[in-house]
Amino acid sequence: MHGGTGDNCDAVILGGGLAGLTAGYLLCQARRSVALIERQASVGGLARTVETKGFRFDLGGHRFITCDATLDAFVRDLLAGEYLEVDRSSRILLGNNWFHYPLRPLNALSGFGVSTAVKILCDYATERAKACIHSTPPVSLEDWVVRHYGRRLFLLYFKDYSEKVWGIDCRNIATEWIEQRVQGLSLGVAIVNAIMPRFGAARSTLATRFLYPPLGIGQIAERLRQGMHATSRVLNNTTVVRLDHAADRIRQVTVRNGDQTSILSGENYVSTIPLQSLITALQPRPPASVLAAASRLRSRDLVVVAVMLDRPRVTEHTWIYLPESKIPFGRVHEPTNWSPQMAPAGKTLLVAEYFCFRGDTIWNRTTSEATRLTVDGLERLGLIDKRDVLNSVVLRIPNAYPLFEVGFKQHCEHIQDYLDQFDNLHVAGRGGTFSYYNMDHAMRSGMDIAAGLSARAALWQTTEVGPVDKMAQLG
Ligand SMILES: Cc1cc2nc3c(=O)[nH]c(=O)nc-3n(C[C@H](O)[C@H](O)[C@H](O)COP(=O)(O)OP(=O)(O)OC[C@H]3O[C@@H](n4cnc5c(N)ncnc54)[C@H](O)[C@@H]3O)c2cc1C
């Protein structure tokens, strides 16, 4: 069925994650008319919070932290003081040892043993000496880590965790991933920091406190959505299927809601949907080389299993990292340690993250199979007793992480060169730009686009630190 052509608005925004919402919110505040199209029933994208029978959880715990002072003020203002300052308490389980994260020197020494710690140091010193005479830049994660931290630390920690997160050999993971903000790397940096504090890099990911809304990270998206009322339409359950262009401009977008198809048009188009989806939606089709480049960009997907428990608390930690391949999930978090309002009184929940590709065994497991695997795993780790399990929710999240395979950058550049021809198309966000953005980067990219489209929206433009600017330079 055809729903006809929508009114022309100032901006059509594709995707209702934080990047699209921030752009939409600021444009609405500047009295611009906006149509925002979101495939899911709710907004927030990767940064949404799911609620079921009084239990709440993010799609993998989301902490808000930023070096961008303007953005920080924007988020605090948006939440109108309704946020918690949470102390980070993380643990890494490695070889039957629980390590503090950030690591503490004594904990590291007792966990690794003095002789391993000494070998790590010797390896590190050797590689640093070799680095002075290396002239070729490292190409892969393996090259980079061995060169910076030594092979022993690479084998001890980086290899298993990186391959678990990314699902490919470390020799095929591009170094650009390291140059951006990398959670996995920071674990390794934490190890180096603990054993050799003078050499380890200080990073914001090692910060010990973060901002968190009491009802979950999705509150940020909800506030942005609420601020969009006056001049906007937010179309949920609606998928972008086609973008028509002519004479270097996007002319209209075709969207589908169930069996209803409709057409919307606007002066400008802000795309935050995955870059690959944008390229395949364009009509006339982009040149074959651009389609080929887009098809080579892969994303890592995620299965999240939340297990609700009839007990007040399991741990006192915000995150538990599980790098070893013998444990099927890579990370666990307990939302009640982020905010007590994430579960009914006297109850708690654990949320396990499985990094995977669509079509992997875990992706195709039924809810009861995925629950059983998770509950067994958590019980084997000594965290829970099966008898306490009340309920579970299994979610499959496509395009959770852009996968930085060696060579991806050239594909991105080729695609960007092609997209540059469109005067009224602006890409933003994590999947939209195929960048390893955190929430603050995603929001900042939405802000920058809004500022480019409206002087009033530029109010929040004063970038004091601008990590996104830096990331943009990295491409
Ligand atoms: C497990 C995990 C943990 C994370 N933890 C943190 C953290 O602690 N701190 C932090 O700062 N960041 C964290 N992040 C990163 C953060 O989630 C993202 O940077 C941010 O949410 C990206 O927002 P976005 O709007 O760019 O993209 P998205 O959230 O991906 O939004 C894109 C939107 O487009 C929609 N869409 C896709 N295709 C279509 C289509 N064809 N039609 C219509 N709509 C479509 C999607 O449904 C989605 O809502 C984490 C990410 C993951 C996966």
The ligand as a MOL file (V3000), in Angstrom:
LIG
                    3D

  0  0  0     0  0            999 V3000
M  V30 BEGIN CTAB
M  V30 COUNTS 53 58 0 0 0
M  V30 BEGIN ATOM
M  V30 1 C 27.3890 -3.1020 24.2480 0
M  V30 2 C 27.6520 -1.6350 24.0980 0
M  V30 3 C 28.0480 -0.9030 25.1950 0
M  V30 4 C 28.3030 0.4620 25.0520 0
M  V30 5 N 28.6840 1.1570 26.1680 0
M  V30 6 C 28.8890 2.4820 26.0620 0
M  V30 7 C 29.2400 3.2250 27.2180 0
M  V30 8 O 29.3740 2.6910 28.3240 0
M  V30 9 N 29.4240 4.5760 27.0690 0
M  V30 10 C 29.2870 5.2030 25.8540 0
M  V30 11 O 29.4430 6.4260 25.7970 0
M  V30 12 N 28.9510 4.5230 24.7420 0
M  V30 13 C 28.7480 3.1770 24.8160 0
M  V30 14 N 28.3990 2.4720 23.7010 0
M  V30 15 C 28.2990 3.1840 22.3980 0
M  V30 16 C 26.9380 3.8820 22.2310 0
M  V30 17 O 25.8940 2.9480 22.3530 0
M  V30 18 C 26.8660 4.5000 20.8410 0
M  V30 19 O 27.9790 5.3190 20.5890 0
M  V30 20 C 25.6430 5.3720 20.6000 0
M  V30 21 O 24.5010 4.8390 21.2030 0
M  V30 22 C 25.4690 5.4840 19.0850 0
M  V30 23 O 24.3560 6.2810 18.7700 0
M  V30 24 P 23.9830 6.4830 17.2330 0
M  V30 25 O 22.7750 7.3030 17.1860 0
M  V30 26 O 25.1770 6.9430 16.4990 0
M  V30 27 O 23.7080 5.0140 16.6630 0
M  V30 28 P 22.5280 3.9600 17.0010 0
M  V30 29 O 22.2580 3.9440 18.4450 0
M  V30 30 O 22.9750 2.6910 16.3460 0
M  V30 31 O 21.2860 4.5630 16.2280 0
M  V30 32 C 20.9700 4.2730 14.8960 0
M  V30 33 C 19.4610 4.0870 14.8290 0
M  V30 34 O 19.0800 3.8480 13.4690 0
M  V30 35 C 18.0470 2.8830 13.4590 0
M  V30 36 N 18.0340 2.2670 12.1180 0
M  V30 37 C 18.9530 1.4370 11.5740 0
M  V30 38 N 18.6060 1.1300 10.3180 0
M  V30 39 C 17.4470 1.7840 10.0690 0
M  V30 40 C 16.5960 1.8820 8.9360 0
M  V30 41 N 16.8690 1.2610 7.7780 0
M  V30 42 N 15.4720 2.6420 9.0340 0
M  V30 43 C 15.1710 3.3100 10.1800 0
M  V30 44 N 15.9430 3.2540 11.2700 0
M  V30 45 C 17.0770 2.5080 11.2190 0
M  V30 46 C 18.4320 1.9130 14.5670 0
M  V30 47 O 17.3190 1.1720 15.0170 0
M  V30 48 C 18.9780 2.8820 15.6260 0
M  V30 49 O 17.9860 3.2880 16.5290 0
M  V30 50 C 28.1650 1.1020 23.7900 0
M  V30 51 C 27.7550 0.3540 22.6800 0
M  V30 52 C 27.5100 -0.9960 22.8230 0
M  V30 53 C 27.0760 -1.7950 21.6220 0
M  V30 END ATOM
M  V30 BEGIN BOND
M  V30 1 1 1 2
M  V30 2 1 2 3
M  V30 3 2 2 52
M  V30 4 2 3 4
M  V30 5 1 4 5
M  V30 6 1 4 50
M  V30 7 2 5 6
M  V30 8 1 6 7
M  V30 9 1 6 13
M  V30 10 2 7 8
M  V30 11 1 7 9
M  V30 12 1 9 10
M  V30 13 2 10 11
M  V30 14 1 10 12
M  V30 15 2 12 13
M  V30 16 1 13 14
M  V30 17 1 14 15
M  V30 18 1 14 50
M  V30 19 1 15 16
M  V30 20 1 16 17
M  V30 21 1 16 18
M  V30 22 1 18 19
M  V30 23 1 18 20
M  V30 24 1 20 21
M  V30 25 1 20 22
M  V30 26 1 22 23
M  V30 27 1 23 24
M  V30 28 2 24 25
M  V30 29 1 24 26
M  V30 30 1 24 27
M  V30 31 1 27 28
M  V30 32 2 28 29
M  V30 33 1 28 30
M  V30 34 1 28 31
M  V30 35 1 31 32
M  V30 36 1 32 33
M  V30 37 1 33 34
M  V30 38 1 33 48
M  V30 39 1 34 35
M  V30 40 1 35 36
M  V30 41 1 35 46
M  V30 42 1 36 37
M  V30 43 1 36 45
M  V30 44 2 37 38
M  V30 45 1 38 39
M  V30 46 1 39 40
M  V30 47 2 39 45
M  V30 48 1 40 41
M  V30 49 2 40 42
M  V30 50 1 42 43
M  V30 51 2 43 44
M  V30 52 1 44 45
M  V30 53 1 46 47
M  V30 54 1 46 48
M  V30 55 1 48 49
M  V30 56 2 50 51
M  V30 57 1 51 52
M  V30 58 1 52 53
M  V30 END BOND
M  V30 END CTAB
M  END
